[in-house]
Amino acid sequence: MIIVKLLVVGKELGSDVANCILKNKFTLNVFGSCFDSYHLNSSSEKLHSEVYVVQFVTKSMLYNEIDSILKKEFPNIDFYMIATPIVHMSINFHNKIRKRVTGLNLINEDLVD
């Protein structure tokens, strides 16, 4: 299991990404929050923007499928996406994810077999 974090510009895009993640059965819950982001431009001036962080727990084997679906659904967006392995998790939550989080490719593979 992993925790996936996606940074997007704006709450509206964050909501659209959350809908995509849920629709494709990549997780059971999506969490989002706004944060301030700072960086230096080429003139070494500090710039500020607001980013929206979309987070969710999923199966590690779905990472590439998630990346592929996001690129397909949002072709003009260059996502900043990272994943962190989960070391400990409640067994009840683990079992829910294991049984109910499928992704589309896993569903399609089950239908072919």
N, C-alpha and C positions, 0 to 999 in steps of 0.2 A: 504494500500500500504506500501511496505517496500523497503529499499535499502539493497541489498545483497552485501557483500564483501567477496571475496574468495582470500586467499593468496596461491600462488603456487610458485614453484621454477622454474624460467626461463620463458622467453618470449615465447618460443615455446609451452610449456605446457599451458601458458596463452592463446595463440591463439587457441589451441585445445579445451580448456574449453569454450572459447567464442563461437566457432563454435557449440559446443554441446548445449549451452544455447540458441543460436539463432535458431538452427535446431529444438529444442523441443518447440519452441514458448513460452519461459519463459519471454521474454522481447522484446522490440523494438530495443534497442540499448545497446551495451556493451562497457564499457570504461575500458581501461587498462593502467597501468603505472608501471615503475620500481622504487623500493625503496631499500635503504640499510637496512639490518637487523642485529642486534647485539644481542648476548646472551653469557652467561657464560657457559663454559663446566664444567665438574665435578672437574677439577683442578682450577677452578675460573679464567681461562684465557678467555679474551674477544675474541669471534669469530665473523667474519663478513661474511655475505652472501648477495646475491641480491635476492629479492623476487619480484614477479610480482603480482600486485593487480588487480583483475577483479571485476568490480562493475556494478550493473544494478538495475533498478527499476522494481518491479514486484508486483503481488498480494500476500498478506501474506498467503493465503490458498495454494499457490504453494510451500512453503518452503520445506515441507517433500517430495514432488515429486521431486523437484530439487535435494535434498540430495540423494534420492534413485537412480535417473538417473546417477548422478555423480559417485556414488559407483559402479554402473553397468558398465558404460563406462570406468572408470579409477579404476579398482579394486585394484591396488597396490599403489594408492595414498591416503594418509590420509590428506584430505583437512581441512584447518582452515577456517570455514565458519561462518559468523555472519550476523545478520540482524538488521537493525535499523528502527523503525517505522517512517513514514513520517507524520509530523504534518500538514504542509501546502504544497500545490502543485497547479499549475495552472489547472484550470478546463479543458482546452483544452487537456493538456497532460494526465490528469486523465481519460478523456473520451476515448482517444486513447488507453490507456493501458486497460481500462475496456472492450473495444470492441475487441481489436486485440490480446491481450495476453491471450492464452488459456491453454497452457501446453497440454501434450498428453492425460492425464487422463480426463480432462474436455472435450476434443474433443470426446473421446471414450464414455463418459457418455452421451453426447448429441446424439450420433448415436444410443445408446441403447434405449433411451426414445422414 
